[in-house]
């Protein structure tokens, strides 16, 4: 399948790391580097398998994580006799320290940026002229992913790909039976039949092949990009719902 798409939802490797740390509910000062590295590489592999445009900075961060992981596997120095004048120099530095500082700094800037956006939204509600009907001039920006991040969709896709790998470990080469455009039309038809809403996993049949899964996922991304659908998750770990937008547009 020859298809490439780049999404603005990825803000960088530090953003992805923070997402994985928050999802694992671990202390940022004591990152389980082996676990986080494994999840980070799994996400990158999924992105590359989907032929998403992965920036070089993501690959650099992967190399950094592997380097930290290898350093933490090295045996610690043997205990030595306490020497007041030398112990300050001989104190071992945690290989994760620099990464933790980068994450904390990035998190601070991200929070500041969010505060500025909230201030901007609040300021946009203040008018110095007499009140009047401004509805015709308001331009509503639809959020194509509501309560669901692209990382959440990738995690859901990983489960589907693993299921296919476990049930059919032998690789098969077959011709693509459906195009992304045709799959987009099928998804929109399923939404109409389902009253404008369908569960994420209902889009994939039990015997779906890896190619069918990838085609369906890319069709979803295109529909989100063109604002024909939104993704909603009411609570953590609940099913992701695909909802049809009221705005009409051609494929």
N, C-alpha and C positions, 0 to 999 in steps of 0.2 A: 504494500500500500504506500503510495507516494503522496504524502499530505503533510503540510507544516502549518502550524498556527502559533502565534505568540500572544500571551495574555499579560495584562498589566496587573493582575492580582498578586503576582509575586513581587515583593518589595526588596528582596535580596536574601542571601543565605542566613543572616542574623535573624531576620524575620521568621524564616522557617525554623531555625533552632529554638527561638522563643516559643513558637507554636508547639513544637514537640515537647519542650520542657513543661509548658503549661498543661498540655494534654496528659503527660505522664504524672503530673502533680508531684514533682520532685523539687528539692531545694536548689535554687540557682547557684548557691555557694558550694554545693556538694553534688555536682552533676554526675550521674552514673554514665561515664563517658562511653563505655562499651555498648550499653543499651541505646543511648541517644545516637551514637554513630551508626548502629545497625538500622535504626529507623530512618535516619537522614539518607543513608545510601539507598535504602529501599524506595524512598520517595523519589530520589534522583533517577533510579533505574526505571521507575514507572513513567516519569516525565520523558525520559529518552525513548522508552518503548513506544510511547504515544507520538513520538517525533515532535514534541514541544521544543521550542527554542530555548535551550538551557544556557544561560550566560556563563562565561568562564569563571566568574566569581563563585558560582555554586561549586564548580569542580575544585577550585582552590581551597574552599572551606572543607570539602571532603578530604583533601590531602592533609589539611591541618588537623582534622579530627583523628585521622588514622595515625598521624605523627604523635599526637597527645596520647592516644590509646597505647601505642607501642612503648612510649616512655614510662607510662604507668605500669606496664608489665615487667619493666626491668627490676631486678632485686634492689632493695634499699641498702644503703651503706651499713656496714657493721657498726654496732655500738662502740663508742670510744670513751676514753676517760675524760671527764669534764675538765675543760680548760677555759676559764673565763675570757681570756684574751683571743681565743681562736674560735669559740663556738658560734659567734655571730657570723663569721665568714663561712663556717661549715654547715650552717643550717640549710636543709634542702628546700628547694622552691617547688611548690605544687605545679606540675605541667599545665593544669587547667586555669591557673591564676590569670594569665593574660586574656584568655578567652572569656572568663567570667567578667573581667573589667570591661571588655568590649561589649558584652551583652548588656551589662548594667548601664553603660553609657548610651547604647542604642535604645534601651528601654526608656531612659529618661527623655531622650530626644523625641521618641515616639509619643510619649505621654504629653510632652509640651506641644507637639504638633496637633494632637487631638484636642488639647485645651484651646489652641488657637482657632481650630475649625469650629469648636463650639461657640467661641466668642464671635467668630465671623457670622455664624448662623443667627446668634442673638442680635448682633448689630444690624443684620439685614432686616430684622423685624421692626427697627426703629425708623420712623419717618418724621420729618420736620414740617411737612405740609399737612393741611387739614385732611381728615380721614375721607377716603373715597373708595369706590370699588376698583381694586387693582387686579381682580381675577383674570381679566383678559391678558394681562402683562406678565403673569406668573408662569415661569417655565419650570415645570416639575421634572426633576431628574430621577428616573427610576433606578433603584438599586437592583442589579440583576442577580445578586446573591444575598438573600435576606436570612440572617441568622445561620448561614452556611458559608464556610470559606472554601476556597478551591482545594485546600489541603484535605478538608473533610470529604470532598468528592473523590479525591485521589485515594484516600484510605478505603472508601467504599469500593472503588475499582480494584484495589489490591486484593480484597477478599474474593472478588469474582475471578480474577486472574489465577489466584492460588487454587480456587475450586476447580477450574478447568485443568490446571497443571496436575492436580492430584488424581482427577478422574481419567485423564488421558495424557499419560507421561510421554507418549510417542508423538514426535512432531509430525504434522501432516502439511503438505503443500497443496493448496487448493486455490482455485480462481475466486476472486471476490464476486459474491453473488448479488450484492446490493451496494449502491453508491451512497455516499454521505448525504447527498441531496435527497435521494429516495427515502433514506432512513429518517431524515428530518420531517418529510411529509407523513411518514407512518406514525411518528411520535405525536405530531399535531392531530392526526386522526384519532389516536388513542386518547388524547386529552379531551377531544370532543365527545367521544363515547363515554368517557369517565366523568363527564360533567365539569371538565376544565381542570381536573386534578388526577394525578396518578403517582403511586409510590415508585421510588427510584429503582428498586430491585424488580418491579413488575415489568420493566422495559427489557429485561434479559430473561430469555427462556432457560429452563433447567439444563438443556443440552446445548446451550450456545457455545460456539467456538471462540477462540481467542480473537480471531479476526472480526467476528460479529460483535463481540464486546467492545473492541476498540472503535469500530465503526459507529456503534451506538453512542459511545462516550463522546466522540468527536462531533457527532451530530448534535448532542446536547450542548456542547460548548458553543457551537455556531448559533443555535437557537437562543442561548443566553446572550451572546454577543450582539445579535440582531434584536434583542429585547422582545422576543416572542414568548419566552418563558421566564419564570423565577424559581429559585430553589428555597424551600422553607424547612426549618427543623425547629419545632416548637420547644423541645427540651433536649438536653444532652443525651446522646446515644439513642434518641428516638429515630424512627424512619425518616429519611429525607423525602420530602414531597416535591414533585414537579408540578408547578401551577402555570396555567395558561394566562398570558397577559391580555388585558382588554384591548390594547393597541393592536391594530391590524397592520400587516405589512406583507409584502411578497417575499418569497424565498429566493 
